[in-house]
Amino acid sequence: CSMRCFGVCIPRARLRIDSRCATTSHTTKCAIEMHKFRSHVLPHRKDRVQLARYGGRQRVTMLTGDGIGPEMLAHVKNIFSFANVPVDFEEIPLSSNLASDDAIMDTAIMAIKRNGVAIKGNIETRFDDPQFKLRNVELRKRLDLYANVLHCISIPTIPTRHKGIDIVIVRENTEGEYSGLEHEARKGVVESLKIVTRNNIERIARFAFEYALSHGRKKVTAVHKANIQKLADGLFLYVSDTIEYHRRFPALTLGTTVPSYSWSG
């Protein structure tokens, strides 16, 4: 787990595709079934703008990406077509090869905002060119995708050292170590800035607490490095401990831990 994140234990989810969802008589049932797959990053509230539906079908933005991305998404389209899922895909050829073409990125952002949901193939991240535009980072920042949610589970048929793992890691995605604010002050000297704000810390903490509450869990663990970064991660701990959700729901326990690393030769 990276620094400044939350761990939440939740039950496993099972995906069931019902071809009957395409029929009129099962429209309501289909809508209820699809509620379990709603985005937790973009809350569904009554004050949200209702997304356009064409003939009762949902449009989804598809960012094809690089490498195996187009091949994987082609399989997704085939599966949806076979199962008669009422979804149409709006394909945008966004990839790392279009680093200088901002028009494609603008089109992708517009399509995501219009459709409200997107599926993305792999977009290459290059490490050898400091001037290279990272499309993944740009998507996170421009869409304010502040919560990176990773669901980690053990697969019973695969032998592993640790059994029965079922946790969710919620990581701040727009500031802190992942801001990418760095420069070379002089040859051989690089400065990397870590900026954190109370508002964004409170936002990610509230998200983690809401996630735990909505999934019937009783403990959230804040992972930090306040032992070294006493001001930045100290603020993270302070805000997490004093947030309204922590006090409003006393049954929800907040724990803390400092990640430790070990290597064996």
Secondary structure, DSSP 4 states (H G I P E B T S, - for coil): --SSEEEEE---------GGGGSGGGHHHHHHHHGGG--SSS---TTSPPPP-BTTBEEEEEE--STTHHHHHHHHHHHHHHTT-SEEEEEE---GGGTT-HHHHHHHHHHHHHHS-EEE------SS-TT---HHHHHHHHTT--EEEEEEE--TTS--SS-S-EEEEEEE-SSGGGS-EEEEEETTEEEEE----HHHHHHHHHHHHHHHHHTT--EEEEE--TTT-TTHHHHHHHHHHHSHHHHH-TTSEEEEE--------
